[in-house]
Amino acid sequence: MTDTADFLFELGTEELPPKALTTLRDALEDEIRAGLDEAGLAHGKLTAFAAPRRLAVLVDDLARATEPKPVERRGPAVKAAYDADGNPTKALTGFATGCGVSPDQLETMTTDKGEWLVHRYTEPGQTTADLLPGIVERALDKLPTPKRMRWGSSRAEFIRPVHWVLALHGTDVVDMTLFGHAAGNRTFGHRFHHPEALTVSAPADYAATLQKHGFVLADFAERRAHIESQVKAKADEIGGRAHIDTDLLDEVTALVEWPVAVAGEFEARFLDVPHEALMYTMQDDQKYFPVLDAHSALMPWFITVANIESRDIEAVRHGNERVIRPRFSDAMFFWEGDLKTPLESHLESLKHLVFQKRLGSVFDKVLRIEQLAEAIARQIEADPQAARRAARLSKCDLQTQMVGEFAGLQGTIGRYLATHEGMDEDVAIALDDHYRPRRAGDDLPRGGVAQAVALADRLDTLMGIFAIGQAPTGAKDPFALRRAALGVLRILVEQELDLDLVELLEMAAAGIADKVPEANDHVMGVFEFVTERQHRYSLDRGIRSDVFQAVSMTGTRRPLDFEQRMRAVNAFIELPEAEALAAANKRIGNILKKHDGPVPESVDESRLVEPAEQRLWEAVDAIGPRLEGLLAEGDYTEALTALAALREPVDAFFDSVMVMADDTALRDNRLALLARINALFLAIADVSQLQA
């Protein structure tokens, strides 16, 4: 018998929740690995499998037993182990009895705290067959399955009913019973193609056995790649390009064991409906992949993935075509109905749609967005009237039949209707784009009008919800304020809008003052909340936390300015002078903090008596005018690079000049010089915050 053998565990179930499948797969692999490691069982690579009706883990070269290990159990001190006559005390006899040995079999151990009696022995290894049932059971108990169920008369609970258990170590079946099923060496193939049992002769043969005989591709990644390849090939046959959403691809992969791509067609007349609605129906409702032409326009085709290799593939195709047709007919009915109603006619009905009890209706919110968007548009040199118009119409499509049916298309439907009515392109785009970014990594609003409305909408929400005392706590964020804050940041930073965020929030607070009079008191709270998001936003892009901290000390209120300063500091820390200047600034800061009393605002050149302080003042005085010009241009990177030239005279100053001289006039003048240097750097960032 070899010392190691491959181990395979498989749990066969009813169809598992598709969106949770990969999470369950990864968790099972992680928990089994953790269990093996905790038990001290040596093993090789782990490979996890996941299909709709099974979860499995293959462990290469799993040891058949744990290694024996030496154990040292310390007992009483020698001086407490024997009485005055040299006889064993109760402490010694009790310890020896507990160890299963006689007192004379114990050894003596000498430490810096004295001598102790110890029992040394070798603990034999445990067999893997004895350990595996507990390891697997604990792994299954820890799976992230909040909603478990019971089935039949069994008291066992799992996310779905369990039908079989396979546990094989080498050629040996591991003796375990889970969910009322004794483990064996048999799996089951495809529900229709091969519902009979399949014997797995060796763990390494698992995937090949299922694929060759059971019509099951057990490996999720392999099945996913197979589906993607088939879908693309079908689209090529049609003369188009498959639109493959990665989340949908994952979901379809979790729904099928034996994927077969099938192309279906629908009537071209449905293409008069906004394509996003058709794609929503295909992807979200039917799990179909849309097909696009060379210009990325929707073609009257879709590709579905069947879970069966049908002898009559045309029947599968026609069946899917019959399913999609009434859904598209409904979409066309709603769309044609909405075309008959002017978009602005829905504005009045927004009075009956509550935004938030204290903040009023959606109509009230629209009025606030109008004013704020117009003001922002003026600041960013966008068309203020177009921004006001777009803001006024921004929520009207919420009352359309299309958005009632396809909630995810709010904004998109507004854009289509505005275009149909011949509105300006900037206004139409803003109706859709003011929701951008909708999620992480999403595109940003296009054009100044859309940017103004997008900012106004989010700022009104942030200010309003904070003002009524419903700021996010912990994981609870019902108004998605964290996402709104990040959206504000991304628009201001990535689209280079150099706006004062506090000023914007004050305008938003003024807009809700009639409903929440104390709104302005919460402006700085919202500003700090957004700044916290900027910290996280910076870390996600590789900017060090100390760089963020260095810039935050400047008190800048403009997120774009904050970003530009961080980029400059990021460049500065790569300079050879950076570390020494950061340390010098920290020293300067400490000196100034410890000094009692005011520091003169200007340096008196006549009191610069030491050559080192004279040279430092000359360098500082020379750099001042250049720095002012660079700061006025916002060129912080070049400004910090210029300040790097101060390293040598600063080092020389601290090497040869006593700052806290006995002569008060000299001391104050030197403090004024240090304060001037400190102010030069603080105009960009507090580099003393930088870590070595």
C-alpha positions in Angstrom: 0.0 0.0 0.0 1.4 3.4 -1.0 1.6 6.2 1.5 -0.5 8.5 -0.6 -3.5 8.3 -3.0 -5.9 10.7 -4.7 -9.1 11.5 -2.9 -12.4 12.4 -4.5 -15.5 13.7 -2.8 -18.7 14.4 -4.7 -22.1 15.5 -3.4 -25.0 14.9 -5.9 -28.1 17.1 -5.5 -31.1 18.6 -7.1 -30.3 21.6 -9.3 -28.2 24.1 -7.2 -28.9 27.9 -7.3 -27.0 29.0 -10.4 -25.8 32.3 -9.1 -24.3 30.7 -6.0 -22.7 27.7 -7.7 -19.1 29.1 -8.1 -19.3 30.4 -4.5 -20.3 27.0 -3.2 -17.6 25.4 -5.3 -14.8 27.6 -4.0 -16.0 27.5 -0.4 -16.1 23.7 -0.5 -12.5 23.5 -1.8 -11.3 26.1 0.7 -13.0 24.3 3.7 -11.7 20.9 2.7 -8.2 22.3 2.3 -8.4 23.9 5.7 -9.7 20.7 7.2 -6.9 18.6 5.8 -4.2 21.2 6.9 -5.7 21.4 10.4 -5.6 17.7 10.7 -2.0 17.5 9.5 -2.8 15.5 6.4 -0.2 16.0 3.7 -1.7 16.5 0.2 -1.1 17.9 -3.2 -3.2 20.1 -5.4 -7.0 20.5 -4.9 -9.3 20.7 -7.9 -12.9 21.7 -7.5 -15.8 20.8 -9.8 -19.3 22.3 -10.0 -22.2 21.5 -12.2 -26.0 22.1 -11.7 -26.4 18.7 -9.9 -23.0 18.2 -8.2 -20.2 19.7 -6.2 -16.9 17.8 -6.1 -13.3 18.2 -4.9 -10.4 16.1 -6.1 -7.3 16.1 -3.8 -4.0 14.8 -5.4 -1.7 12.6 -3.3 -3.5 12.7 0.0 -1.6 10.9 2.7 -3.1 7.8 4.2 -2.3 8.9 7.7 -0.9 11.8 9.7 2.7 11.6 10.7 3.5 10.4 14.3 4.5 13.4 16.4 6.5 13.7 19.6 4.6 15.0 22.6 6.0 16.5 25.8 3.6 16.9 28.7 5.0 18.8 31.7 4.0 17.8 35.2 4.8 19.2 38.7 8.1 20.8 39.6 10.6 18.4 41.1 10.6 20.2 44.5 6.8 19.6 44.6 6.9 16.0 43.4 8.5 14.5 46.5 8.0 14.9 50.2 10.8 15.3 52.8 11.3 11.6 52.9 11.7 11.4 49.1 8.3 9.8 48.5 6.1 10.8 45.6 3.5 13.4 46.5 -0.1 13.2 45.3 0.8 15.8 42.6 3.3 13.4 41.2 1.2 10.2 41.4 -1.8 12.0 40.0 0.2 13.3 37.0 1.8 9.9 36.4 -1.6 8.1 36.6 -3.1 10.6 34.2 -0.3 9.9 31.8 -0.7 6.1 32.2 2.8 5.5 33.5 4.5 5.0 36.8 6.4 7.9 38.5 9.8 6.3 37.7 9.1 6.4 34.0 8.9 10.2 34.0 11.9 12.3 32.9 13.4 15.5 34.4 13.5 18.8 32.4 15.7 21.7 33.5 14.6 25.3 32.7 15.7 28.7 33.8 12.8 28.5 36.4 13.9 25.2 37.9 13.4 21.5 37.3 10.2 19.8 36.2 9.0 16.3 35.6 7.8 15.5 32.1 6.2 12.7 30.2 7.6 12.3 26.7 6.0 10.0 24.2 5.2 9.7 20.5 1.6 10.2 19.5 0.8 7.8 16.7 -0.6 9.1 13.4 -4.3 9.0 12.7 -5.6 7.2 9.6 -7.0 9.4 6.8 -10.1 7.2 6.6 -10.9 8.0 10.2 -10.4 11.8 9.7 -12.1 12.4 6.4 -15.8 12.0 7.5 -15.4 14.8 10.0 -13.4 17.0 7.6 -16.0 16.7 4.9 -19.0 17.1 7.2 -17.5 20.3 8.8 -16.7 21.6 5.3 -20.3 21.2 4.2 -21.6 22.8 7.4 -19.5 25.9 6.7 -20.8 26.4 3.2 -22.4 29.8 2.6 -25.9 28.6 2.4 -28.2 30.8 4.5 -31.4 29.2 3.3 -31.3 25.4 3.9 -34.1 23.0 3.4 -35.3 19.6 4.5 -36.8 17.0 2.3 -38.8 13.8 2.7 -38.9 12.4 6.3 -35.2 13.2 6.9 -34.1 15.8 9.4 -31.0 16.6 7.3 -30.7 20.1 5.9 -28.9 21.4 2.8 -29.4 24.0 0.2 -31.0 21.4 -2.1 -32.1 17.7 -1.6 -29.1 15.4 -1.7 -29.3 12.2 -3.8 -25.9 10.6 -3.6 -22.5 10.8 -2.0 -19.2 9.7 -3.5 -16.0 9.4 -1.4 -13.1 7.6 -2.8 -9.5 7.5 -1.5 -7.4 5.6 -4.0 -9.6 2.6 -4.8 -11.1 2.5 -1.3 -14.6 3.9 -0.5 -14.4 6.1 2.6 -16.9 5.0 5.2 -19.1 8.1 5.8 -22.8 8.8 5.7 -24.1 12.3 4.8 -27.7 13.5 4.5 -28.9 9.9 4.9 -26.7 8.6 2.1 -23.8 6.2 2.6 -20.8 7.1 0.4 -19.9 4.9 -2.5 -17.8 5.0 -5.7 -20.7 5.8 -8.0 -21.8 9.0 -9.6 -24.7 9.7 -11.9 -24.6 11.2 -15.4 -26.9 13.6 -17.2 -30.5 13.6 -16.0 -31.8 12.5 -19.5 -28.8 11.3 -21.4 -27.4 9.0 -18.7 -29.5 8.8 -15.6 -28.0 5.5 -14.6 -25.1 5.2 -12.1 -21.5 5.4 -13.3 -18.7 3.7 -11.4 -15.6 5.8 -10.8 -12.7 3.4 -10.7 -10.1 6.0 -9.6 -10.4 9.6 -8.4 -8.4 11.0 -11.2 -10.8 9.4 -13.7 -13.8 11.4 -12.4 -14.1 14.2 -14.9 -13.3 12.0 -17.9 -15.8 9.3 -16.8 -18.6 11.8 -16.6 -17.7 13.4 -19.9 -17.2 10.2 -21.9 -20.1 8.2 -20.5 -22.3 10.6 -18.5 -22.8 13.6 -20.8 -21.6 15.9 -18.1 -18.8 18.5 -18.2 -18.0 18.7 -14.5 -15.3 21.3 -14.6 -17.0 24.8 -14.5 -14.2 26.6 -16.3 -14.0 24.0 -19.1 -17.8 24.1 -19.5 -17.8 27.9 -19.6 -15.2 28.0 -22.3 -17.1 25.4 -24.3 -20.3 27.5 -24.1 -18.5 30.7 -25.1 -16.9 28.9 -28.0 -20.2 27.4 -29.2 -22.1 30.7 -28.9 -19.5 32.6 -30.8 -19.5 29.9 -33.6 -23.3 30.1 -33.9 -23.2 33.9 -34.2 -20.5 33.6 -36.9 -22.8 31.2 -38.8 -25.5 33.8 -38.8 -23.1 36.5 -39.9 -23.1 38.4 -36.6 -21.3 38.7 -33.3 -22.6 37.3 -30.1 -23.0 39.8 -27.2 -21.7 37.8 -24.3 -22.2 39.4 -20.9 -19.8 37.7 -18.4 -22.4 37.4 -15.6 -24.9 35.8 -18.0 -22.2 33.4 -19.3 -21.5 32.4 -15.7 -25.2 31.9 -15.0 -25.8 29.8 -18.1 -22.7 27.7 -17.2 -24.3 27.0 -13.9 -27.6 26.0 -15.5 -26.3 23.3 -17.9 -24.3 20.1 -17.7 -24.1 19.3 -21.4 -24.3 22.6 -23.3 -25.5 22.7 -26.8 -25.9 26.2 -28.4 -29.0 26.8 -30.6 -29.7 29.8 -32.7 -33.2 31.2 -32.9 -34.8 34.0 -34.9 -37.5 36.6 -34.3 -39.4 39.0 -36.5 -37.5 42.0 -37.6 -40.5 44.3 -36.8 -39.6 43.9 -33.1 -36.4 45.8 -33.8 -38.5 49.0 -33.7 -38.6 48.6 -29.9 -35.6 50.0 -28.0 -32.9 47.4 -28.3 -32.1 47.6 -24.6 -35.6 46.3 -23.8 -35.2 43.4 -26.2 -31.7 42.6 -24.8 -33.0 42.8 -21.3 -35.7 40.3 -22.1 -33.3 38.0 -23.9 -30.6 38.2 -21.2 -32.3 38.6 -17.9 -35.6 36.8 -18.6 -34.6 34.0 -21.0 -30.9 33.7 -20.5 -30.3 34.1 -24.3 -27.3 35.7 -25.9 -28.2 38.6 -28.3 -26.5 38.8 -31.7 -25.1 42.1 -33.0 -24.1 43.1 -36.5 -20.8 44.7 -37.6 -22.1 48.1 -36.4 -23.1 46.7 -33.0 -26.8 47.0 -33.9 -29.1 44.3 -32.7 -29.9 41.6 -35.3 -33.2 39.6 -35.2 -31.4 36.5 -33.8 -30.6 35.1 -30.4 -28.5 32.1 -29.2 -29.7 29.9 -26.4 -27.8 27.1 -24.7 -29.8 23.9 -24.3 -28.9 21.3 -21.6 -29.5 18.4 -23.9 -28.3 17.1 -27.2 -31.7 16.8 -28.9 -32.4 14.6 -31.9 -34.7 17.3 -33.1 -32.8 20.5 -32.7 -35.3 22.3 -34.8 -38.0 21.6 -32.2 -35.7 23.1 -29.6 -35.2 26.2 -31.7 -38.9 26.7 -32.5 -39.8 26.2 -28.9 -37.5 29.0 -27.8 -38.8 31.2 -30.6 -42.3 30.7 -29.4 -41.3 31.7 -25.9 -39.7 34.9 -26.8 -42.3 36.1 -29.3 -45.1 37.1 -26.7 -42.5 38.8 -24.5 -41.4 40.9 -27.4 -45.0 41.6 -28.4 -45.7 42.9 -24.9 -42.6 45.2 -25.1 -43.8 46.5 -28.5 -47.3 47.2 -27.1 -45.9 49.2 -24.2 -43.5 51.0 -26.4 -46.1 52.0 -28.9 -48.3 53.2 -26.0 -45.5 55.4 -24.6 -44.8 56.9 -28.0 -48.4 58.4 -27.9 -47.8 60.3 -24.7 -45.4 63.3 -24.4 -42.6 62.6 -21.9 -43.2 65.9 -20.0 -46.9 64.9 -19.5 -45.7 62.5 -16.8 -44.2 65.3 -14.7 -47.4 66.0 -12.8 -47.8 62.4 -11.8 -44.4 62.4 -10.1 -46.2 64.4 -7.2 -47.8 61.0 -6.2 -44.4 59.2 -6.2 -42.7 59.5 -2.8 -39.0 60.0 -2.8 -38.7 60.1 1.0 -41.3 61.0 3.5 -39.6 64.2 4.9 -38.0 65.2 1.7 -41.2 65.0 -0.3 -42.1 63.5 -3.7 -40.0 62.7 -6.7 -41.6 65.9 -8.2 -40.1 67.9 -5.3 -36.7 66.3 -5.9 -36.9 67.2 -9.6 -37.5 70.9 -8.8 -34.4 70.8 -6.5 -32.3 69.1 -9.2 -33.4 71.7 -11.8 -31.9 74.6 -9.7 -28.8 72.7 -8.7 -28.1 71.4 -12.2 -28.4 74.9 -13.7 -26.0 76.3 -11.2 -23.5 73.5 -11.8 -23.8 73.9 -15.6 -22.8 77.5 -15.3 -19.7 76.6 -13.3 -18.6 74.0 -15.8 -19.5 76.1 -18.8 -22.3 73.8 -20.0 -25.7 75.1 -21.3 -27.6 76.0 -18.2 -31.0 76.0 -19.9 -30.4 72.6 -21.4 -29.3 71.3 -18.0 -32.5 72.7 -16.4 -34.6 71.1 -19.1 -32.9 67.7 -18.7 -33.3 67.9 -15.0 -37.0 68.7 -15.3 -37.5 65.6 -17.5 -35.0 63.3 -15.7 -37.5 61.3 -13.8 -40.5 61.4 -16.1 -39.9 58.0 -17.7 -40.4 56.4 -14.3 -44.1 56.7 -15.1 -43.9 55.1 -18.5 -45.3 51.7 -19.3 -41.8 50.5 -20.5 -40.1 51.4 -17.3 -43.0 49.8 -15.4 -42.2 46.6 -17.2 -38.4 47.0 -17.5 -37.3 48.8 -14.3 -33.7 48.6 -15.2 -34.2 50.8 -18.3 -35.1 54.0 -16.4 -33.2 56.8 -18.1 -32.7 54.7 -21.3 -36.4 54.9 -22.1 -36.3 58.7 -21.4 -33.5 59.1 -23.9 -35.4 57.2 -26.6 -38.6 59.2 -26.0 -36.8 62.5 -26.0 -35.1 61.6 -29.3 -38.4 60.6 -30.7 -39.8 64.0 -29.7 -36.9 65.8 -31.4 -35.3 67.2 -28.3 -31.8 68.5 -28.3 -29.2 65.7 -28.2 -27.6 67.0 -25.1 -30.9 66.8 -23.2 -31.8 63.3 -24.5 -28.4 61.9 -23.6 -28.6 63.5 -20.1 -31.9 61.7 -19.4 -30.0 58.4 -19.7 -26.5 59.4 -18.6 -27.4 61.2 -15.4 -27.7 57.7 -13.9 -24.1 57.0 -14.8 -22.0 55.5 -13.3 -24.7 53.0 -12.3 -22.1 50.5 -10.9 -18.4 50.0 -10.4 -16.5 50.4 -13.6 -19.4 51.9 -15.5 -19.0 54.6 -18.0 -19.4 58.3 -16.9 -22.0 60.8 -18.2 -21.2 62.2 -21.6 -21.1 66.0 -21.9 -21.5 68.9 -19.6 -25.3 68.8 -19.4 -25.4 65.2 -18.4 -22.6 65.8 -15.9 -24.5 68.7 -14.3 -27.7 66.7 -13.9 -25.8 63.6 -12.6 -24.0 65.6 -10.0 -27.2 67.5 -8.9 -29.2 64.3 -8.5 -26.5 62.6 -6.3 -25.7 65.7 -4.3 -29.4 66.3 -3.5 -29.8 62.7 -2.4 -26.6 62.7 -0.2 -27.5 66.1 1.4 -31.1 65.2 2.0 -30.6 61.7 3.5 -27.8 63.0 5.8 -29.9 66.0 6.9 -32.8 63.8 8.0 -30.4 61.6 10.0 -30.3 58.5 7.9 -26.6 58.3 7.0 -25.3 54.8 6.3 -24.4 52.6 9.3 -22.4 49.5 9.0 -23.6 47.4 6.0 -26.9 49.2 5.8 -27.2 51.8 3.0 -30.8 51.7 1.7 -30.3 54.9 -0.4 -27.0 53.7 -1.9 -25.2 56.8 -0.6 -21.8 55.2 -0.8 -22.4 54.5 -4.5 -23.7 58.1 -4.9 -20.6 59.5 -3.2 -18.3 57.5 -5.4 -20.2 58.6 -8.5 -19.7 62.2 -7.5 -16.0 61.6 -7.1 -15.6 59.8 -10.3 -17.4 62.5 -12.3 -15.4 65.3 -10.7 -12.0 63.6 -10.8 -12.1 61.5 -14.0 -13.9 64.1 -16.0 -11.7 66.9 -14.6 -14.3 69.2 -13.1 -12.5 71.4 -10.7 -15.4 72.2 -8.4 -15.6 73.1 -4.7 -17.5 70.2 -3.2 -18.4 72.1 0.0 -19.9 74.9 -2.1 -21.9 72.3 -4.1 -23.2 70.7 -0.9 -24.2 74.1 0.5 -26.2 74.7 -2.6 -27.9 71.3 -2.2 -28.6 72.1 1.4 -30.2 75.4 0.5 -32.5 73.4 -1.9 -34.0 71.3 1.0 -34.0 74.1 3.6 -37.8 74.5 3.4 -38.2 70.8 4.4 -35.1 70.4 6.6 -34.2 73.8 8.1 -31.1 72.5 9.7 -29.7 70.9 6.5 -26.7 73.3 6.3 -25.5 71.9 9.6 -24.8 68.6 7.9 -22.7 69.9 5.0 -19.3 69.1 6.5 -20.6 65.6 7.6 -21.4 64.8 4.0 -18.1 66.3 2.8 -16.2 64.0 5.3 -18.3 61.1 4.1 -17.4 61.7 0.5 -13.7 62.3 1.5 -13.7 58.9 3.1 -14.9 57.4 -0.2 -12.1 59.3 -1.9 -9.6 57.5 0.4 -10.9 54.1 -0.6 -11.1 55.2 -4.2 -7.4 56.2 -4.0 -6.3 52.9 -2.3 -8.1 50.9 -5.0 -6.0 52.7 -7.6 -2.7 52.0 -5.8 -2.2 55.3 -4.0 -0.6 54.9 -0.6 -2.6 55.8 2.5 0.2 58.1 3.7 0.0 60.0 0.4 -3.7 60.5 0.9 -3.1 61.6 4.5 -0.4 64.1 3.4 -2.8 65.8 1.0 -5.7 65.7 3.4 -3.8 68.0 5.8 -4.0 70.8 3.2 -7.8 71.1 3.7 -8.5 71.3 0.0 -12.2 71.1 -0.8 -12.0 70.2 -4.5 -11.7 66.5 -5.2 -10.0 67.1 -8.6 -7.4 69.3 -6.8 -7.0 66.6 -4.2 -6.4 64.0 -6.9 -3.8 66.2 -8.7 -2.0 66.8 -5.4 -1.9 63.0 -4.7 -0.4 62.4 -8.2 2.2 65.0 -7.5 3.1 63.4 -4.1 3.2 60.0 -5.8 5.8 61.4 -8.2 7.6 63.1 -5.4 8.2 60.0 -3.3 10.1 58.5 -6.2 12.7 61.3 -6.0 16.0 60.5 -4.2 15.5 63.7 -2.1 12.0 62.7 -0.9 12.8 60.7 2.2 15.2 63.2 3.6 12.8 66.1 3.0 9.9 64.2 4.5 12.0 63.6 7.7 13.2 67.3 7.7 9.6 68.5 7.4 8.6 66.3 10.3 11.4 67.8 12.3 10.3 71.3 11.3 6.8 70.5 12.3 7.8 69.2 15.7 10.0 72.2 16.4 7.2 74.7 15.5 4.7 72.8 17.6 6.9 72.8 20.7 7.6 76.5 20.5 5.5 78.6 22.8 4.4 81.9 21.5 4.0 83.4 18.0 6.5 83.0 15.2 7.4 86.1 13.1 5.6 86.2 9.8 8.7 87.3 7.8 12.4 86.5 7.9 14.8 89.3 8.7 17.8 88.8 6.4 20.0 91.0 8.7 19.7 88.4 11.4 20.9 85.5 9.3 24.4 85.2 10.7 25.3 81.5 9.9 26.4 80.7 6.3 24.1 77.6 6.3 21.0 79.7 7.2 22.0 82.3 4.7 22.3 79.7 1.9 18.9 78.2 3.0 17.2 81.5 2.9 18.6 82.3 -0.5 17.3 79.0 -1.8 13.9 79.5 -0.2 13.7 83.1 -1.4 14.6 82.1 -5.0 12.1 79.3 -5.2 9.2 81.4 -3.9 8.1 83.3 -7.1 8.5 80.2 -9.2 6.4 78.2 -6.8 3.6 80.7 -6.8 3.4 80.5 -10.6 3.4 76.7 -10.6 0.7 76.6 -7.9 -1.4 79.1 -9.8 -1.3 76.7 -12.8 -2.1 73.7 -10.5 1.2 72.1 -11.5 1.9 70.4 -8.2 4.2 67.8 -9.6 6.6 70.4 -10.9 6.2 72.4 -7.7 7.3 69.5 -5.5 10.1 68.7 -7.9 11.3 72.3 -7.5 11.1 72.0 -3.7 13.2 68.9 -3.8 16.2 71.3 -4.5 15.9 72.4 -0.8 17.2 69.1 0.4 20.9 70.0 0.5 20.5 73.4 2.1 18.0 72.1 4.7 20.3 69.2 5.6 23.2 71.7 6.0 21.1 74.0 8.1 20.2 71.3 10.6 23.8 70.1 10.6 25.4 73.4 11.6 22.7 75.8 12.9 21.2 75.8 16.4 17.6 76.7 15.9 16.7 77.3 19.5 19.5 79.7 20.2 19.7 81.6 23.5 19.4 84.9 21.6 15.7 85.4 21.2 15.9 87.5 18.0 18.1 84.8 16.3 15.8 82.0 17.5 12.6 83.7 16.3 14.2 84.5 12.9 15.2 80.9 12.5 11.8 79.7 13.4 10.3 82.1 10.9 12.6 80.6 8.2 11.4 77.1 9.1 7.8 78.3 9.1 8.4 79.6 5.6 9.7 76.3 4.4 6.8 74.5 6.1 4.3 76.8 4.4 5.9 76.1 1.0 5.3 72.4 1.3 1.9 72.7 2.9 0.7 74.7 -0.1 0.8 71.3 -1.8 0.9 68.6 0.8 2.2 67.8 4.3 5.1 65.6 3.3 6.0 65.0 6.9 3.1 62.5 6.9 5.0 60.3 4.3 6.4 57.0 5.6 10.0 56.0 4.8 
